[in-house]
């Protein structure tokens, strides 16, 4: 049935969705009347009733039902009655399956197993129903992942404020939605597991249990299990089998143990066996209905589109951009005999650019989910390190290309782990330094000039320059730090295998994290800067483009070759005067520009295009930013102009070429190579070292 509990768009009267919902109500009535009583059917019945209430087929005190067909109304009444019966028998069965079901008001510790049972589902597989609609399943997976993010956020809010009723209600609704929707798709294992997690949240929700740290940990692990189920279903094999997460039984046992063994704050009736007068099943849901109504009214115009389709659309738009740029080169457009043709071509070009902007906006997503994963990481790592840490975020509404979110996530994870493990002090050390015992990590994002700037800072001890230098000398990275700025010294931590940690922990200290951080950011054509003050903390600032699909670049010529430099990496370009140039023995040629002395590199020499060495004042210089290596002035023959190009990776046969980040089709049909400023700086340095060695 084309229904998704708690997540469907609002249905208008007489739409196919309402018709399908009516059919579902009638079908469920017959199913329940036949006496089929299992958790999947119960969850399905609850979800259909929730959905029927939301779209107005079932009356509530706040939302009177619209005038619909009598069979549908009769079916809803019958389902409500049968759902009560199924809920009661289901609860009794579940209670009996747990073992001795002592009253929740006075659990007997001897009845609670001190150790979880051995994993019985490790490596076990399940099979997806054969009649599943792939598009509906994809929508379910996307929606359930959002529920996981929301539930995780609500649970961590509860850790800070266990009396937050809205947070527990929201967490409960998220798990309830996953349970109900998974039942629609026949994912019985996920439905049953979500039901157990829902029971614990229900006990907290009704006041039967306090929200303790053990409950928080179990519920957060439950969210991880649900994510594992979703990932397994998403990556199901061709025969539609998927692997059940191997920690399901351990976490389920913990949930059942908490439902029995946590001492309640009062003496409520056992929540797993609701009275027969209960209006609809084991858990009251008027708040969920009201919240769903509000949320779905807000999201009425939202349509979910699979990423493959969106990527296909953007690929066609990019081809259109290339074709339009080629069209601009046609001589007929510049002919005086066709004045209207040029005007029309310019108008088409404007439409193409706007179409591309709209298409790219479809793939832009806020950083909220990425920041939420960092919030969970901070919680878990701080517990491992036995430190008190708070996370402050800003700018999580900033949008970035969906394809870049995952690539950005890994560097952030490494930086946060290091900030907590190495940067922040333990509470006793912080008190001795006159700081509050709780350390603070701040994560902020903003967009500026087509770039995303992410700042991660902490108020810890800061980087120790002396220790970094000593370690670098020990590893023969440098001889000494004479003449090295703080920026140069701090950049040494990005060297492969570099670590100043006195011990290796589960969190960090192996010397593999920061090297990965730099490589991942450079792969995104970005850079990372470091600022640190001893005793006050460290700040990392990441600069990356908002998208890699379309590049604003400066097209330049070196002999007969065309290259493209991303404009975000260009500081300035000019033809130097003789008095701006200088030569330093054993170091090469330099130019003074913008108050700084910048080394000059011949691009033709770096790529081995030409061995001739023209004077710099006879060439054009393009000053570029090379991340931690500072500025570099590239000698080129001509600046052709600024253009938007569609960046493409080099084909596998070419492999990774030093100094080249990708390629693009130019307006004249030729292929231009997109330069990698940092790699060019490394190549220039290596060329200089080899030249000095030959001269010696």
C-alpha positions, 0 to 999 in steps of 0.5 A: 500500500502506498502509505507511509505513517507520519511522513506522507504529504497532506492529501487533498480530498478525493485524491488517489492517496485518500482512496488508498487509505480508505482501502487500507482501512477496510482491508485492515478491518477484515484482517483483524476480524480474522483474528490475525494478531501479531506485532506487525499487524498491530503496528500497521493498524496503529499507523493507518489510524494515525494517518487516517486521523491526520488526513481527516478520515477519523475524527478527533476532538481537535480534527473532526472527520470529513464526510467520507464513505460509510464503509471507511468510517465503519472500518475505522471504528472496527479497527479501533476495537480490534486494535485494543484487543490485539494490543492487549494480547500482544502485550501479554505475549511480550510480557510472558516472553521476557520471563517472570514479569514482576510488577514494574513497581517492584522489580525483583533483581533476581529476575533480571539477568546480569549479562545479556544473552549471547548473540543469536542473530549475528550474521543472520539474514532476512529477505525483503518482501518481493512485492515492494515498490523500490521508490516507496522503499527509498522514500521510507529509508530517507524518511526513517534516517531523518527520524533517527537524526531527530530521535538522537537529538531529542535523546541528547536533549533529555540527557541535559534536561530529563524533565523535557516533556517535548523532547521525550514526546518527540523521541517517542514519535520518531521511534513510533513512526519507524516502527509503524512504517517498517511494518507496512514494508514487512520488515518484521525484525526492525518492527519488533526491535523498534517496538521494544525501544518504543516501550522503554520510551513510553515508560519514561513518557508516562513517568513510570521510569526516570530518564537515567544515563543507562536508559539514554545509552540504551536508547542511543544504541537503539538508534544506531541499530535502526540505522544499521537496519536501514543501511542493510536494507538499502544495500540488500543483495540482488536476491533481496536478502539483507544482514541483520545487525549483529548487536540486535539481541544485546541491545534488545536484552538491555531494553527489556532489562531496563523496562523491568529493572529500573526503579520507577518514580511512582506506581503506575499501572504496568505500561505493557498491559494497558486497560481495555478502556484504552482508546487505541493500543498501548500508547496514547498518541494525541500529541503525535497526531497533533504534531504530525498535523503541524509538521505535515502542514509545514511540509505540504509542498515537499517532494522527495526525489531519489538522488540518482534522478537528481544527479541525472538531471544535473548532468544534463544541465551541465552538458547544456552549459557546455553546449551553450558555451560552445555556441557563444564561439560561433562566428554568426553570433558576432556578425553584423548581419544577424543583430537579433541572433546575438541578442537571442543567444545571450538570452538563452545563455542567461536562462541556462545559467539560471537553470543551472543555479536552480538545479544546483539548489536542488542538491544543496542540503543544510549541514544540520544532519552533519552537525547532529552526528558531531553532537553525538560524537562529542557525547560519546568521546567525552564519556570515553575520555572522562571529560566534561564537554559541551558543544556549541553550534552555529550556522547548521542551516548553511547549505552545501552540495549533498555530494560533499557532506560525507566528504566533509564529515570525516575531517570533522570527526578527526578534528573533534576527536583530537580536540577532546582527547588532546586539546581539552584538559581533564576537569581537575587540570581546568580548575587548576588553570582557573577554567570551568571544569566543563570544556567547550567545543564550538562548531560554526559554518557560514557561506562566503563568496561561493565558499563554505567556511567551517570553524572548529575551536576549543578552549583547551590547552592549545598547541605546544610549539616546543613539543611539535618542534621536538617531535619534528626534529626527532622524525627528521622533518626539520633540522630546527625551527629557526625562522619558522612562524607559528603557522609553519610549525603548527602545519607540521601536525599534518605530516603523515604519522605525526603525533605528539601524544604520549600514549595511544588510546581508542580515540587518538594518538596513532598519528594517522588522523590529521594527515587524512584531514588535510588530504580529504580537504585538499580533495575537495579543493579546499584548505585548512588553517590553524590558529592556537594560543597556549592555554586558551585553545586552538581553532581550525578553519576549513575553506571549501567550495560550496559545490564541485560541479561547476567551477568559476575559473581563470582560463590561461595559456602556457605555450600551446596549452590551456589551463584553468585556475579556480578563481577562489585560489587567485589572489591577483594577476599582473605584469610585474615591473623590473623594480618588483623583481629580485633574485636570492642565491640558492632560493630563486626569483621573487616578486614583491606584491601586496607588501609580501615577497612571493616566489616565482615559478614558471608553469611551463618549467613545472610541467616540462613544456618548455626548457626556455626561461623567459624573464618574469617582467616579460610574462604575466604573473598569477599569484595563487594561494597554496594553503599552508605553503603560502602564496606562489606567483605562476608565470604564464603567457596569456590570461584568456578570461574568466569562465564557468566550466563543468569540472570532470575527473580525469579518466581512469586510464590517465590516473592521478596526474601531479598538479592536476585536479580535474579537467573541463571542456572549453568553449572551443571544444578543447580540453583544459586541465584544472590546476591544483595549487597546493600540488603545484607548490609541492612540484615547484619545491621539488624542482628547486631542490633537484636543481640546487642538488645538480648545481652543487 
